[in-house]
């Protein structure tokens, strides 16, 4: 478990990386040596634009599995979320003052094993568990906060994760489709560059 202070350091690192990359157009990795920063953890960086008090997704990219130390993952993923999310154009300098930064640190995904596929939905704690759906080369991931933000129940959440993977919505019922869950510690700015909270 990360403390709020540790989570805040990750969010501030993401914010500094975002501002530096967007204003200068280059990414120069900063070194960190605190023990928690050196741990390899699954990580996602989400950029939201605050518009009339509401959040609009502006970019979100992550590493579902613990492949890189936190400090490297946060910096790389901030740059990727700002410039490489295929759903959006790159973040501009003019937008920086309206963007709030969110960092999610993931537990190791575990496959949900049940006797009957229909029971998978009962194993999912909405708002607590994130999902990874995999079938062959197809894979889709939804962070836990997505279900809460869009008011989804477990079955809707499963269907949305299937569609994110490019599969039909009821694919989670099929035996050759892997359904894994994970949890996330989520730290976010309340306003651009402002107070950081644990969600």
N, CA, C and O of each residue as an XYZ file, in Angstrom:
796
protein
N       0.840     -1.206      0.000
C       0.000      0.000      0.000
C       0.873      1.254      0.000
O       1.875      1.329      0.712
N       0.484      2.217     -0.794
C       1.200      3.484     -0.827
C       0.517      4.488      0.102
O      -0.703      4.467      0.266
N       1.311      5.355      0.700
C       0.736      6.419      1.520
C       0.264      7.550      0.602
O       0.625      7.598     -0.574
N      -0.539      8.450      1.149
C      -0.984      9.606      0.372
C       0.233     10.433     -0.055
O       0.280     10.949     -1.171
N       1.210     10.554      0.837
C       2.421     11.323      0.512
C       3.166     10.707     -0.685
O       3.632     11.422     -1.573
N       3.270      9.369     -0.693
C       3.940      8.683     -1.811
C       3.139      8.862     -3.104
O       3.701      9.150     -4.160
N       1.821      8.687     -3.004
C       0.966      8.868     -4.181
C       1.059     10.278     -4.729
O       1.082     10.489     -5.942
N       1.114     11.253     -3.809
C       1.223     12.652     -4.225
C       2.533     12.892     -4.968
O       2.578     13.665     -5.926
N       3.593     12.231     -4.527
C       4.888     12.378     -5.222
C       4.790     11.843     -6.653
O       5.367     12.421     -7.574
N       4.066     10.749     -6.836
C       3.890     10.180     -8.177
C       3.098     11.135     -9.071
O       3.435     11.333    -10.238
N       2.036     11.725     -8.504
C       1.209     12.651     -9.286
C       2.014     13.910     -9.640
O       1.930     14.418    -10.758
N       2.791     14.400     -8.671
C       3.607     15.599     -8.951
C       4.666     15.307    -10.015
O       4.965     16.157    -10.854
N       5.235     14.085     -9.971
C       6.210     13.678    -10.990
C       5.546     13.660    -12.367
O       6.129     14.104    -13.356
N       4.317     13.140    -12.413
C       3.565     13.113    -13.682
C       3.274     14.534    -14.159
O       3.427     14.834    -15.343
N       2.856     15.409    -13.245
C       2.551     16.804    -13.602
C       3.790     17.505    -14.163
O       3.715     18.178    -15.191
N       4.936     17.343    -13.479
C       6.179     17.987    -13.938
C       6.587     17.455    -15.313
O       7.031     18.211    -16.176
N       6.432     16.147    -15.501
C       6.763     15.526    -16.789
C       5.858     16.082    -17.889
O       6.322     16.406    -18.982
N       4.562     16.188    -17.588
C       3.579     16.692    -18.553
C       3.921     18.119    -18.981
O       3.982     18.420    -20.173
N       4.141     18.987    -18.003
C       4.417     20.397    -18.303
C       5.708     20.526    -19.115
O       5.763     21.251    -20.109
N       6.740     19.811    -18.672
C       8.035     19.872    -19.366
C       7.914     19.376    -20.807
O       8.418     20.011    -21.733
N       7.236     18.229    -20.992
C       7.122     17.635    -22.328
C       6.282     18.504    -23.267
O       6.654     18.724    -24.419
N       5.152     18.993    -22.764
C       4.242     19.765    -23.624
C       4.835     21.139    -23.969
O       4.660     21.623    -25.087
N       5.529     21.763    -23.022
C       6.066     23.108    -23.295
C       7.369     23.061    -24.091
O       7.616     23.926    -24.931
N       8.213     22.038    -23.825
C       9.522     21.986    -24.503
C       9.554     21.009    -25.676
O      10.433     21.090    -26.534
N       8.583     20.078    -25.708
C       8.544     19.115    -26.812
C       9.553     17.996    -26.716
O       9.699     17.210    -27.651
N      10.266     17.911    -25.573
C      11.229     16.820    -25.382
C      10.980     16.162    -24.031
O      10.420     16.766    -23.116
N      11.408     14.912    -23.933
C      11.230     14.164    -22.696
C      12.595     13.761    -22.163
O      13.304     12.961    -22.774
N      12.952     14.321    -21.026
C      14.206     13.959    -20.373
C      13.874     13.305    -19.036
O      13.355     13.951    -18.127
N      14.184     12.006    -18.931
C      13.783     11.258    -17.743
C      14.508     11.737    -16.491
O      15.719     11.958    -16.489
N      13.728     11.887    -15.435
C      14.295     12.281    -14.149
C      14.536     11.044    -13.303
O      13.713     10.128    -13.300
N      15.641     11.004    -12.592
C      15.947      9.847    -11.748
C      15.352     10.042    -10.358
O      15.314     11.158     -9.838
N      14.893      8.954     -9.768
C      14.383      8.964     -8.395
C      15.050      7.814     -7.659
O      15.353      6.788     -8.268
N      15.286      7.964     -6.354
C      15.945      6.866     -5.640
C      15.214      6.404     -4.379
O      15.728      5.572     -3.632
N      13.998      6.951     -4.140
C      13.228      6.445     -3.000
C      12.794      5.013     -3.286
O      12.475      4.667     -4.423
N      12.785      4.187     -2.250
C      12.538      2.755     -2.423
C      11.232      2.466     -3.155
O      11.204      1.627     -4.056
N      10.141      3.155     -2.778
C       8.850      2.850     -3.408
C       8.851      3.216     -4.895
O       8.142      2.596     -5.689
N       9.637      4.209     -5.266
C       9.730      4.627     -6.675
C      10.436      3.570     -7.529
O      10.224      3.495     -8.739
N      11.274      2.759     -6.886
C      12.071      1.765     -7.612
C      11.334      0.438     -7.791
O      11.779     -0.428     -8.545
N      10.200      0.280     -7.095
C       9.423     -0.966     -7.203
C       8.744     -1.055     -8.558
O       8.230     -0.064     -9.077
N       8.748     -2.257     -9.124
C       8.036     -2.482    -10.383
C       6.564     -2.743    -10.067
O       6.226     -3.672     -9.334
N       5.696     -1.900    -10.638
C       4.252     -2.032    -10.416
C       3.515     -1.739    -11.711
O       3.974     -0.936    -12.524
N       2.369     -2.392    -11.907
C       1.488     -2.011    -13.007
C       1.037     -0.582    -12.758
O       0.715     -0.225    -11.625
N       1.008      0.232    -13.791
C       0.735      1.667    -13.621
C      -0.067      2.215    -14.801
O       0.142      1.814    -15.946
N      -0.985      3.137    -14.506
C      -1.691      3.893    -15.541
C      -1.635      5.372    -15.203
O      -1.735      5.758    -14.038
N      -1.474      6.198    -16.229
C      -1.574      7.646    -16.058
C      -2.772      8.114    -16.876
O      -2.868      7.846    -18.073
N      -3.680      8.817    -16.208
C      -4.883      9.339    -16.856
C      -4.839     10.869    -16.828
O      -4.576     11.474    -15.789
N      -5.096     11.476    -17.970
C      -5.207     12.934    -18.054
C      -6.669     13.266    -18.325
O      -7.252     12.788    -19.297
N      -7.252     14.082    -17.465
C      -8.639     14.527    -17.654
C      -8.664     16.038    -17.818
O      -7.899     16.754    -17.173
N      -9.543     16.515    -18.680
C      -9.715     17.959    -18.836
C     -10.911     18.380    -17.991
O     -12.001     17.821    -18.111
N     -10.692     19.366    -17.142
C     -11.796     19.894    -16.341
C     -12.557     20.921    -17.180
O     -11.994     21.923    -17.621
N     -13.829     20.653    -17.387
C     -14.652     21.557    -18.202
C     -15.976     21.780    -17.484
O     -16.783     20.860    -17.352
N     -16.191     23.000    -17.026
C     -17.409     23.347    -16.291
C     -17.653     22.380    -15.129
O     -18.772     21.921    -14.903
N     -16.573     22.088    -14.402
C     -16.681     21.238    -13.208
C     -16.741     19.748    -13.481
O     -16.748     18.946    -12.547
N     -16.784     19.366    -14.758
C     -16.841     17.937    -15.104
C     -15.523     17.496    -15.721
O     -14.825     18.279    -16.365
N     -15.193     16.202    -15.507
C     -13.970     15.643    -16.083
C     -14.256     15.052    -17.458
O     -15.230     14.321    -17.641
N     -13.401     15.373    -18.418
C     -13.464     14.743    -19.746
C     -12.135     14.045    -19.978
O     -11.075     14.648    -19.807
N     -12.187     12.773    -20.367
C     -10.948     12.038    -20.620
C     -10.154     12.716    -21.728
O     -10.702     13.079    -22.769
N      -8.864     12.880    -21.492
C      -7.997     13.536    -22.482
C      -6.835     12.635    -22.920
O      -6.132     12.930    -23.886
N      -6.653     11.527    -22.184
C      -5.594     10.572    -22.523
C      -5.404      9.601    -21.382
O      -5.450      9.994    -20.217
N      -5.189      8.330    -21.702
C      -4.960      7.333    -20.654
C      -4.205      6.155    -21.261
O      -4.693      5.489    -22.174
N      -3.008      5.912    -20.737
C      -2.191      4.794    -21.216
C      -1.485      4.178    -20.010
O      -1.136      4.880    -19.062
N      -1.278      2.862    -20.055
C      -0.636      2.237    -18.903
C       0.046      0.917    -19.209
O      -0.043      0.365    -20.306
N       0.725      0.448    -18.189
C       1.332     -0.890    -18.193
C       0.522     -1.734    -17.203
O       0.598     -1.497    -15.998
N      -0.257     -2.723    -17.691
C      -1.076     -3.527    -16.774
C      -0.236     -4.379    -15.825
O      -0.670     -4.693    -14.717
N       0.955     -4.749    -16.258
C       1.794     -5.637    -15.453
C       3.034     -4.893    -14.950
O       3.423     -3.879    -15.530
N       3.655     -5.388    -13.875
C       4.812     -4.694    -13.287
C       6.083     -4.866    -14.111
O       6.930     -5.693    -13.774
N       6.222     -4.102    -15.177
C       7.363     -4.249    -16.089
C       8.450     -3.197    -15.861
O       9.592     -3.383    -16.282
N       8.093     -2.078    -15.188
C       9.080     -1.004    -15.000
C       8.959     -0.415    -13.603
O       7.882     -0.445    -13.007
N      10.062      0.123    -13.072
C       9.978      0.830    -11.787
C       8.969      1.976    -11.892
O       8.801      2.579    -12.952
N       8.309      2.260    -10.777
C       7.249      3.272    -10.768
C       7.681      4.608    -11.357
O       6.949      5.203    -12.148
N       8.870      5.087    -10.978
C       9.260      6.431    -11.426
C       9.458      6.495    -12.941
O       9.198      7.524    -13.563
N       9.923      5.384    -13.534
C      10.096      5.334    -14.995
C       8.722      5.204    -15.661
O       8.419      5.905    -16.626
N       7.904      4.301    -15.132
C       6.572      4.070    -15.704
C       5.751      5.362    -15.716
O       5.136      5.698    -16.728
N       5.743      6.082    -14.597
C       4.938      7.303    -14.503
C       5.372      8.327    -15.548
O       4.531      8.951    -16.195
N       6.680      8.500    -15.713
C       7.156      9.491    -16.682
C       6.855      9.070    -18.118
O       6.373      9.875    -18.915
N       7.141      7.807    -18.449
C       6.879      7.328    -19.820
C       5.392      7.382    -20.161
O       5.012      7.766    -21.267
N       4.559      6.994    -19.202
C       3.122      6.921    -19.461
C       2.480      8.304    -19.516
O       1.484      8.501    -20.212
N       3.042      9.256    -18.788
C       2.546     10.632    -18.874
C       2.769     11.171    -20.287
O       1.874     11.767    -20.887
N       3.967     10.954    -20.802
C       4.295     11.401    -22.161
C       3.394     10.684    -23.176
O       2.878     11.304    -24.106
N       3.214      9.385    -22.987
C       2.374      8.609    -23.913
C       0.915      9.068    -23.856
O       0.266      9.197    -24.894
N       0.398      9.314    -22.651
C      -0.996      9.764    -22.513
C      -1.203     11.129    -23.150
O      -2.274     11.418    -23.684
N      -0.172     11.969    -23.093
C      -0.276     13.321    -23.648
C      -0.099     13.356    -25.161
O      -0.539     14.301    -25.816
N       0.546     12.327    -25.722
C       0.905     12.431    -27.144
C       0.605     11.198    -27.992
O       0.614     11.284    -29.220
N       0.338     10.044    -27.357
C       0.216      8.820    -28.158
C      -1.098      8.066    -27.996
O      -1.271      7.003    -28.592
N      -2.031      8.597    -27.197
C      -3.329      7.938    -27.095
C      -4.036      8.124    -28.439
O      -4.336      9.256    -28.819
N      -4.310      7.030    -29.168
C      -4.860      7.154    -30.524
C      -6.250      7.789    -30.574
O      -6.707      8.186    -31.645
N      -6.916      7.886    -29.440
C      -8.269      8.454    -29.415
C      -8.253      9.981    -29.432
O      -9.278     10.607    -29.700
N      -7.088     10.589    -29.145
C      -7.039     12.047    -28.983
C      -5.851     12.651    -29.711
O      -4.854     11.978    -29.970
N      -5.974     13.939    -30.039
C      -4.812     14.669    -30.557
C      -3.897     14.978    -29.375
O      -4.355     14.972    -28.233
N      -2.612     15.248    -29.623
C      -1.689     15.547    -28.525
C      -2.144     16.756    -27.699
O      -2.769     17.681    -28.219
N      -1.822     16.727    -26.423
C      -2.167     17.832    -25.520
C      -1.367     19.078    -25.916
O      -0.171     19.000    -26.196
N      -2.050     20.224    -25.933
C      -1.396     21.485    -26.313
C      -1.025     22.295    -25.070
O      -1.528     22.041    -23.976
N      -0.136     23.277    -25.258
C       0.276     24.156    -24.146
C      -0.935     24.868    -23.552
O      -1.026     25.049    -22.338
N      -1.864     25.269    -24.419
C      -3.046     26.028    -23.976
C      -3.931     25.196    -23.037
O      -4.661     25.745    -22.212
N      -3.858     23.878    -23.172
C      -4.721     23.009    -22.353
C      -4.171     22.716    -20.966
O      -4.913     22.288    -20.082
N      -2.871     22.943    -20.767
C      -2.224     22.533    -19.513
C      -2.939     23.046    -18.265
O      -3.019     22.346    -17.256
N      -3.453     24.264    -18.341
C      -4.094     24.870    -17.165
C      -5.462     24.261    -16.852
O      -6.055     24.571    -15.819
N      -5.970     23.390    -17.744
C      -7.283     22.779    -17.496
C      -7.202     21.273    -17.279
O      -8.229     20.612    -17.124
N      -5.976     20.722    -17.265
C      -5.833     19.260    -17.160
C      -5.492     18.831    -15.736
O      -4.598     19.386    -15.097
N      -6.233     17.821    -15.254
C      -5.910     17.216    -13.956
C      -5.272     15.853    -14.213
O      -5.666     15.119    -15.119
N      -4.278     15.540    -13.391
C      -3.476     14.328    -13.556
C      -3.904     13.281    -12.527
O      -4.155     13.596    -11.364
N      -3.981     12.036    -12.982
C      -4.372     10.914    -12.119
C      -3.402      9.759    -12.350
O      -3.113      9.406    -13.493
N      -2.904      9.176    -11.268
C      -1.999      8.019    -11.373
C      -2.636      6.839    -10.648
O      -3.016      6.951     -9.483
N      -2.752      5.705    -11.343
C      -3.281      4.471    -10.755
C      -2.151      3.450    -10.655
O      -1.472      3.162    -11.641
N      -1.956      2.908     -9.454
C      -0.922      1.888     -9.228
C      -1.642      0.564     -8.968
O      -2.456      0.460     -8.051
N      -1.332     -0.446     -9.785
C      -2.132     -1.673     -9.829
C      -1.539     -2.824     -9.022
O      -0.325     -2.936     -8.850
N      -2.445     -3.675     -8.534
C      -2.019     -4.963     -7.988
C      -1.821     -5.914     -9.167
O      -2.218     -5.608    -10.291
N      -1.211     -7.058     -8.907
C      -0.990     -8.052     -9.959
C      -2.336     -8.641    -10.380
O      -3.087     -9.095     -9.517
N      -2.671     -8.651    -11.677
C      -3.950     -9.233    -12.109
C      -4.033    -10.728    -11.789
O      -3.044    -11.452    -11.892
N      -5.226    -11.173    -11.401
C      -5.465    -12.597    -11.139
C      -6.682    -13.044    -11.938
O      -7.703    -12.358    -11.986
N      -6.549    -14.211    -12.564
C      -7.666    -14.718    -13.374
C      -8.800    -15.176    -12.466
O      -8.565    -15.805    -11.434
N     -10.029    -14.857    -12.859
C     -11.212    -15.285    -12.101
C     -11.605    -16.684    -12.568
O     -11.920    -16.894    -13.739
N     -11.582    -17.630    -11.644
C     -11.927    -19.026    -11.961
C     -13.255    -19.373    -11.277
O     -13.383    -19.261    -10.058
N     -14.220    -19.787    -12.065
C     -15.521    -20.182    -11.518
C     -16.013    -21.439    -12.241
O     -15.595    -21.731    -13.362
N     -16.911    -22.178    -11.574
C     -17.458    -23.397    -12.184
C     -18.377    -23.057    -13.354
O     -18.354    -23.725    -14.387
N     -19.191    -22.004    -13.180
C     -20.101    -21.579    -14.240
C     -19.740    -20.159    -14.654
O     -19.591    -19.278    -13.808
N     -19.601    -19.942    -15.950
C     -19.148    -18.632    -16.458
C     -20.048    -17.475    -15.998
O     -19.570    -16.369    -15.744
N     -21.343    -17.745    -15.897
C     -22.286    -16.694    -15.514
C     -21.955    -16.131    -14.130
O     -22.298    -14.991    -13.816
N     -21.276    -16.952    -13.298
C     -20.956    -16.527    -11.930
C     -19.783    -15.550    -11.856
O     -19.501    -15.008    -10.787
N     -19.096    -15.319    -12.976
C     -17.976    -14.364    -12.975
C     -18.441    -13.004    -12.469
O     -17.736    -12.342    -11.708
N     -19.634    -12.591    -12.897
C     -20.140    -11.263    -12.506
C     -20.250    -11.123    -10.991
O     -20.061    -10.033    -10.452
N     -20.559    -12.237    -10.296
C     -20.710    -12.191     -8.830
C     -19.366    -11.989     -8.129
O     -19.316    -11.564     -6.975
N     -18.276    -12.301     -8.842
C     -16.937    -12.193     -8.243
C     -16.358    -10.779     -8.351
O     -15.310    -10.491     -7.771
N     -17.033     -9.904     -9.085
C     -16.488     -8.561     -9.332
C     -17.083     -7.546     -8.373
O     -18.302     -7.418     -8.257
N     -16.203     -6.824     -7.685
C     -16.629     -5.754     -6.777
C     -16.559     -4.438     -7.554
O     -15.483     -3.901     -7.818
N     -17.725     -3.951     -7.903
C     -17.811     -2.725     -8.720
C     -17.175     -1.561     -7.962
O     -17.482     -1.324     -6.794
N     -16.287     -0.841     -8.641
C     -15.603      0.291     -8.027
C     -14.324     -0.087     -7.310
O     -13.522      0.779     -6.958
N     -14.130     -1.400     -7.089
C     -12.908     -1.892     -6.420
C     -12.024     -2.639     -7.414
O     -10.811     -2.435     -7.458
N     -12.649     -3.509     -8.212
C     -11.894     -4.332     -9.165
C     -11.855     -3.687    -10.557
O     -12.854     -3.162    -11.048
N     -10.675     -3.743    -11.172
C     -10.536     -3.446    -12.590
C     -10.553     -4.761    -13.347
O     -10.426     -5.823    -12.737
N     -10.707     -4.712    -14.666
C     -10.834     -5.935    -15.467
C      -9.862     -5.969    -16.633
O      -9.574     -4.950    -17.260
N      -9.362     -7.174    -16.910
C      -8.619     -7.426    -18.152
C      -9.281     -8.613    -18.834
O      -9.382     -9.695    -18.255
N      -9.730     -8.406    -20.061
C     -10.335     -9.470    -20.877
C      -9.329     -9.843    -21.959
O      -8.809     -8.969    -22.654
N      -9.054    -11.128    -22.104
C      -8.086    -11.573    -23.111
C      -8.614    -12.780    -23.879
O      -9.136    -13.734    -23.303
N      -8.459    -12.705    -25.211
C      -8.725    -13.881    -26.065
C      -7.725    -13.813    -27.215
O      -7.794    -12.920    -28.060
N      -6.796    -14.769    -27.237
C      -5.762    -14.761    -28.280
C      -5.039    -13.428    -28.297
O      -4.529    -12.987    -27.267
N      -4.987    -12.769    -29.473
C      -4.280    -11.490    -29.564
C      -5.103    -10.299    -29.061
O      -4.597     -9.179    -28.995
N      -6.365    -10.541    -28.709
C      -7.247     -9.453    -28.288
C      -7.181     -9.250    -26.776
O      -7.201    -10.211    -26.008
N      -7.103     -7.998    -26.365
C      -7.038     -7.707    -24.934
C      -7.654     -6.335    -24.664
O      -7.441     -5.384    -25.416
N      -8.414     -6.252    -23.587
C      -9.012     -4.978    -23.198
C      -8.951     -4.806    -21.692
O      -9.177     -5.759    -20.947
N      -8.647     -3.600    -21.238
C      -8.527     -3.326    -19.809
C      -9.375     -2.122    -19.439
O      -9.394     -1.122    -20.158
N     -10.080     -2.221    -18.311
C     -10.806     -1.082    -17.747
C     -10.392     -0.922    -16.288
O     -10.410     -1.883    -15.519
N     -10.021      0.299    -15.916
C      -9.649      0.587    -14.534
C     -10.890      0.579    -13.639
O     -11.997      0.816    -14.123
N     -10.719      0.307    -12.334
C     -11.881      0.218    -11.433
C     -12.759      1.467    -11.438
O     -13.981      1.370    -11.324
N     -12.135      2.642    -11.569
C     -12.892      3.892    -11.485
C     -13.857      4.093    -12.649
O     -14.792      4.888    -12.553
N     -13.628      3.366    -13.761
C     -14.509      3.507    -14.936
C     -15.940      3.070    -14.588
O     -16.907      3.732    -14.964
N     -16.061      1.950    -13.867
C     -17.392      1.443    -13.508
C     -18.136      2.450    -12.637
O     -19.336      2.663    -12.807
N     -17.413      3.068    -11.703
C     -18.027      4.054    -10.802
C     -18.438      5.302    -11.563
O     -19.549      5.806    -11.398
N     -17.523      5.800    -12.407
C     -17.769      7.054    -13.127
C     -18.969      6.959    -14.065
O     -19.678      7.943    -14.277
N     -19.195      5.760    -14.629
C     -20.298      5.607    -15.584
C     -21.484      4.829    -15.019
O     -22.393      4.459    -15.762
N     -21.480      4.580    -13.702
C     -22.619      3.927    -13.051
C     -22.916      2.537    -13.571
O     -24.080      2.174    -13.740
N     -21.868      1.744    -13.831
C     -22.064      0.397    -14.387
C     -22.263     -0.642    -13.283
O     -21.706     -0.524    -12.192
N     -23.078     -1.673    -13.593
C     -23.097     -2.850    -12.728
C     -22.043     -3.831    -13.254
O     -21.397     -3.567    -14.268
N     -21.872     -4.961    -12.561
C     -20.785     -5.893    -12.910
C     -20.907     -6.428    -14.336
O     -19.908     -6.521    -15.049
N     -22.127     -6.782    -14.759
C     -22.302     -7.359    -16.100
C     -22.027     -6.318    -17.191
O     -21.432     -6.637    -18.221
N     -22.456     -5.088    -16.965
C     -22.179     -4.015    -17.939
C     -20.671     -3.770    -18.022
O     -20.119     -3.581    -19.106
N     -20.026     -3.776    -16.872
C     -18.580     -3.566    -16.799
C     -17.845     -4.654    -17.594
O     -16.905     -4.366    -18.336
N     -18.286     -5.904    -17.427
C     -17.701     -7.026    -18.180
C     -17.915     -6.837    -19.684
O     -16.999     -7.046    -20.480
N     -19.121     -6.443    -20.062
C     -19.429     -6.249    -21.487
C     -18.583     -5.133    -22.091
O     -18.089     -5.258    -23.211
N     -18.419     -4.038    -21.342
C     -17.619     -2.908    -21.826
C     -16.148     -3.303    -21.987
O     -15.480     -2.869    -22.925
N     -15.652     -4.131    -21.061
C     -14.264     -4.602    -21.153
C     -14.073     -5.497    -22.378
O     -13.034     -5.446    -23.037
N     -15.083     -6.318    -22.677
C     -15.035     -7.158    -23.880
C     -14.962     -6.291    -25.133
O     -14.163     -6.553    -26.032
N     -15.807     -5.246    -25.187
C     -15.822     -4.377    -26.361
C     -14.516     -3.591    -26.488
O     -14.059     -3.303    -27.595
N     -13.920     -3.249    -25.338
C     -12.613     -2.573    -25.366
C     -11.566     -3.488    -26.015
O     -10.631     -3.019    -26.664
N     -11.744     -4.813    -25.825
C     -10.831     -5.797    -26.418
C     -11.157     -6.079    -27.884
O     -10.456     -6.846    -28.543
N     -12.231     -5.452    -28.394
C     -12.635     -5.699    -29.778
C     -13.439     -6.975    -29.936
O     -13.511     -7.542    -31.026
N     -14.048     -7.428    -28.836
C     -14.844     -8.663    -28.837
C     -16.324     -8.330    -28.625
O     -16.651     -7.259    -28.114
N     -17.220     -9.244    -29.016
C     -18.642     -9.018    -28.733
C     -18.870     -8.865    -27.225
O     -18.128     -9.448    -26.435
N     -19.888     -8.088    -26.809
C     -20.070     -7.775    -25.396
C     -20.287     -8.966    -24.460
O     -19.965     -8.889    -23.274
N     -20.832    -10.061    -24.986
C     -21.079    -11.215    -24.099
C     -19.961    -12.260    -24.155
O     -20.152    -13.401    -23.734
N     -18.797    -11.868    -24.675
C     -17.684    -12.822    -24.822
C     -17.170    -13.361    -23.490
O     -16.582    -14.441    -23.441
N     -17.392    -12.607    -22.404
C     -16.910    -13.067    -21.089
C     -17.557    -14.380    -20.652
O     -17.062    -15.055    -19.749
N     -18.669    -14.737    -21.302
C     -19.350    -15.994    -20.973
C     -18.695    -17.203    -21.644
O     -19.017    -18.344    -21.314
N     -17.778    -16.959    -22.582
C     -17.161    -18.051    -23.341
C     -15.939    -18.625    -22.614
O     -15.164    -17.894    -21.997
N     -15.787    -19.946    -22.702
C     -14.717    -20.640    -21.985
C     -13.312    -20.290    -22.433
O     -12.364    -20.441    -21.661
N     -13.156    -19.822    -23.677
C     -11.800    -19.530    -24.165
C     -11.410    -18.059    -23.964
O     -10.387    -17.607    -24.478
N     -12.225    -17.328    -23.219
C     -11.926    -15.926    -22.916
C     -11.486    -15.819    -21.455
O     -12.199    -16.248    -20.548
N     -10.307    -15.244    -21.244
C      -9.784    -15.083    -19.889
C     -10.275    -13.766    -19.289
O     -10.191    -12.712    -19.919
N     -10.791    -13.846    -18.058
C     -11.226    -12.654    -17.334
C     -10.375    -12.539    -16.064
O     -10.419    -13.410    -15.196
N      -9.609    -11.465    -15.970
C      -8.772    -11.235    -14.788
C      -9.193     -9.950    -14.104
O      -9.695     -9.024    -14.741
N      -8.981     -9.907    -12.795
C      -9.288     -8.685    -12.041
C      -8.038     -8.205    -11.322
O      -7.110     -8.971    -11.061
N      -8.041     -6.921    -11.013
C      -6.954     -6.320    -10.250
C      -7.551     -5.157     -9.466
O      -8.678     -4.737     -9.728
N      -6.800     -4.646     -8.516
C      -7.228     -3.460     -7.789
C      -6.228     -2.342     -8.077
O      -5.131     -2.587     -8.578
N      -6.620     -1.129     -7.758
C      -5.741      0.015     -8.027
C      -5.810      1.020     -6.887
O      -6.872      1.283     -6.323
N      -4.649      1.572     -6.569
C      -4.597      2.727     -5.673
C      -4.550      3.945     -6.594
O      -3.665      4.064     -7.440
N      -5.511      4.841     -6.416
C      -5.675      5.948     -7.367
C      -5.435      7.279     -6.660
O      -6.076      7.597     -5.658
N      -4.514      8.031     -7.198
C      -4.188      9.353     -6.655
C      -4.426     10.387     -7.746
O      -4.040     10.182     -8.896
N      -5.065     11.501     -7.385
C      -5.430     12.480     -8.420
C      -5.428     13.904     -7.887
O      -5.641     14.151     -6.700
N      -5.181     14.826     -8.801
C      -5.306     16.246     -8.478
C      -6.787     16.610     -8.425
O      -7.576     16.135     -9.242
N      -7.161     17.451     -7.466
C      -8.547     17.941     -7.417
C      -8.753     19.054     -8.449
O      -9.844     19.216     -8.995
N      -7.695     19.810     -8.701
C      -7.708     20.833     -9.748
C      -6.318     20.865    -10.369
O      -5.369     20.358     -9.770
N      -6.175     21.450    -11.560
C      -4.880     21.417    -12.244
C      -3.729     21.944    -11.366
O      -3.721     23.107    -10.963
N      -2.762     21.063    -11.082
C      -1.620     21.449    -10.253
C      -1.963     21.663     -8.795
O      -1.133     22.158     -8.033
N      -3.186     21.295     -8.386
C      -3.667     21.572     -7.032
C      -3.515     20.412     -6.061
O      -2.664     19.539     -6.232
N      -4.365     20.425     -5.036
C      -4.335     19.428     -3.974
C      -4.507     18.014     -4.548
O      -5.300     17.790     -5.463
N      -3.737     17.062     -3.983
C      -3.796     15.672     -4.451
C      -4.495     14.817     -3.404
O      -4.192     14.901     -2.214
N      -5.437     13.991     -3.860
C      -6.205     13.131     -2.956
C      -6.093     11.677     -3.417
O      -5.762     11.388     -4.566
N      -6.385     10.770     -2.469
C      -6.471      9.350     -2.823
C      -7.953      9.049     -3.045
O      -8.786      9.306     -2.175
N      -8.268      8.504     -4.211
C      -9.685      8.254     -4.552
C     -10.145      6.909     -3.995
O     -11.301      6.528     -4.179
